[in-house]
Amino acid sequence: MATHAQPAAAKSEADRLAESREQRRRRRHKLDLGDIRELNIVAMMDMMTILLIFLLKSYQASSISVNMSEELKLPVSTTQVQPQDNINVTIAMNGVTVGDKLAVKLDGGVIPAASKEDGRADAFYIGAVYDALKREVDKQKYVAQYNPKAPFMGRVNVIADRRVPYRTLMEVLYTAGQAELGEYKFMVLKNE
């Protein structure tokens, strides 16, 4: 019987080796197919951090905020252009503001003659608006001296009420041109 038991033990050893080879082959096959048996949380957190940084860098938000009121109703457009961060001039029915400071009061969207050059109603130059714009231009030029990434571009964002007379708009643009602001961007409400 001893001779009979030995081939059975040898056979079971051969079966174990074959079974072990088959398991290794299955593992390699699973790895080749890309099956994931466990997640590496550290690598996932690194990936999420990189994605978050990428999304924050590529997110384009506007720093321009406009407070709508009864005195300021913007025109509507289908434009796809994003607003840029420039000097803001707001022309409402009751006044012209540069940045957030009132430069001149308006009477129903019209600039009073007393606020214009030599007190003439037909003049285009508005002294108070020029002074306010020149201060902003001087600030931008000062920053541009020390920061080459923020050059002075000579741009102004015009946020005008849709009811303001064309003459008032032209007077403000003429005055902005005198203050070295030759490129205008008109702000509108985006119609979606």
C-alpha positions in Angstrom: 0.0 0.0 0.0 2.9 2.3 0.5 3.6 2.2 -3.2 0.0 2.9 -4.0 -0.2 6.0 -1.7 2.9 7.6 -3.1 1.6 8.2 -6.7 -1.6 9.8 -5.1 0.6 12.2 -3.1 2.7 13.0 -6.2 -0.5 13.6 -8.2 -1.9 16.0 -5.6 1.4 17.9 -5.6 1.2 18.2 -9.4 -2.4 19.3 -9.1 -1.4 22.0 -6.6 1.4 23.3 -9.0 -1.1 23.4 -11.9 -3.6 25.2 -9.8 -1.1 27.7 -8.6 0.0 28.3 -12.2 -3.6 28.8 -13.2 -4.2 31.4 -10.4 -1.1 33.3 -11.4 -2.3 33.3 -15.0 -5.7 34.6 -14.0 -4.1 37.4 -11.8 -1.9 38.5 -14.8 -4.9 38.4 -17.1 -6.9 40.6 -14.6 -4.0 43.0 -14.4 -3.8 43.1 -18.2 -7.5 43.9 -18.4 -7.0 46.8 -15.9 -9.1 45.5 -13.1 -8.5 47.5 -10.0 -8.6 45.5 -6.8 -7.9 48.4 -4.4 -7.9 52.2 -4.5 -4.9 54.3 -3.5 -6.5 57.2 -1.6 -3.3 59.2 -1.5 -3.0 59.2 -5.3 -6.7 60.0 -5.6 -6.3 63.0 -3.3 -3.3 64.2 -5.3 -5.3 63.9 -8.5 -8.2 65.8 -7.0 -5.9 68.6 -5.8 -4.4 69.0 -9.2 -7.9 69.1 -10.8 -9.1 71.7 -8.3 -6.1 73.9 -9.0 -6.6 73.6 -12.7 -10.3 74.4 -12.5 -9.7 77.4 -10.2 -7.0 78.8 -12.6 -9.2 78.3 -15.7 -12.3 79.7 -14.1 -12.9 83.2 -15.5 -14.9 85.4 -13.3 -15.8 89.0 -13.9 -14.7 91.5 -11.3 -17.2 94.0 -12.6 -20.4 94.4 -10.6 -23.2 96.8 -11.6 -25.9 97.8 -9.2 -29.0 98.1 -11.3 -31.5 100.7 -10.1 -34.3 102.8 -11.5 -31.7 105.3 -12.6 -29.5 102.7 -14.4 -31.0 100.2 -16.8 -28.5 98.6 -19.2 -29.2 97.7 -22.8 -29.6 94.0 -23.6 -27.3 92.2 -26.1 -26.4 88.7 -27.2 -22.7 89.3 -26.9 -20.3 86.5 -26.0 -17.4 88.8 -25.0 -16.3 88.7 -21.4 -15.9 92.0 -19.5 -12.4 93.2 -18.8 -11.1 94.8 -15.7 -10.6 98.5 -16.8 -11.6 101.9 -15.5 -15.4 102.0 -15.0 -17.5 105.0 -16.0 -21.1 104.7 -15.1 -23.6 107.1 -16.9 -26.9 106.9 -15.1 -29.9 109.2 -15.5 -28.9 111.1 -12.3 -25.1 111.3 -12.6 -21.7 110.2 -14.0 -19.5 108.1 -11.7 -15.9 107.1 -12.2 -15.2 104.0 -10.3 -17.5 104.3 -7.3 -17.3 108.1 -6.9 -19.8 110.6 -8.3 -18.1 113.0 -10.7 -21.0 115.1 -11.9 -24.7 115.1 -11.4 -27.0 114.9 -14.4 -30.5 116.4 -14.9 -32.6 113.7 -16.6 -29.5 112.2 -18.3 -28.3 115.6 -19.5 -25.0 117.2 -18.3 -25.7 120.7 -17.0 -23.9 123.5 -18.9 -22.2 124.7 -15.7 -20.3 121.4 -15.5 -18.9 121.8 -19.1 -16.0 123.8 -20.4 -16.5 127.6 -20.0 -20.1 126.9 -18.9 -21.2 126.4 -22.5 -24.0 124.0 -23.3 -22.5 123.1 -26.6 -19.1 122.1 -25.2 -18.0 118.4 -25.0 -15.3 118.7 -22.3 -16.5 117.9 -18.7 -13.9 119.1 -16.2 -15.0 117.0 -13.2 -15.2 113.8 -15.2 -11.7 114.5 -16.7 -10.2 115.1 -13.2 -11.7 111.8 -11.9 -10.5 109.8 -15.0 -7.0 111.4 -14.9 -6.6 110.3 -11.3 -7.5 106.7 -12.3 -5.2 106.9 -15.3 -2.3 108.1 -13.1 -2.9 105.2 -10.7 -2.8 102.7 -13.6 0.4 104.2 -15.0 2.1 104.1 -11.6 1.2 100.4 -11.2 2.5 99.8 -14.7 5.9 101.3 -13.9 6.5 98.6 -11.2 4.4 95.7 -12.6 5.1 94.8 -16.2 2.2 92.3 -16.1 -0.3 95.2 -15.7 0.5 97.6 -18.5 -1.5 100.8 -19.0 -3.9 100.0 -21.9 -6.0 103.2 -22.1 -9.3 101.3 -21.8 -12.5 102.3 -20.2 -15.6 100.3 -19.5 -18.7 102.5 -20.2 -21.8 101.4 -18.2 -24.5 103.6 -19.6 -28.2 103.7 -19.0 -30.1 102.8 -22.2 -32.2 106.0 -21.9 -29.2 108.4 -21.7 -29.1 110.8 -24.7 -26.5 110.2 -27.3 -25.0 113.7 -26.8 -24.3 112.9 -23.1 -22.6 109.6 -24.1 -20.4 111.5 -26.7 -19.5 114.2 -24.1 -18.3 111.5 -21.7 -16.4 109.6 -24.4 -14.7 112.9 -25.6 -13.6 113.7 -22.1 -12.3 110.1 -21.6 -10.3 110.5 -24.8 -8.7 113.7 -23.4 -7.7 111.7 -20.3 -5.7 109.2 -22.5 -8.5 106.6 -22.6 -9.0 105.9 -26.3 -10.5 102.4 -26.2 -14.1 101.9 -25.0 -15.9 98.8 -23.9 -19.7 99.2 -23.5 -21.3 97.1 -20.8 -24.6 95.4 -21.6 -26.9 92.8 -20.0 -26.3 89.4 -21.6 -29.4 88.0 -23.1 -29.4 84.2 -22.6 
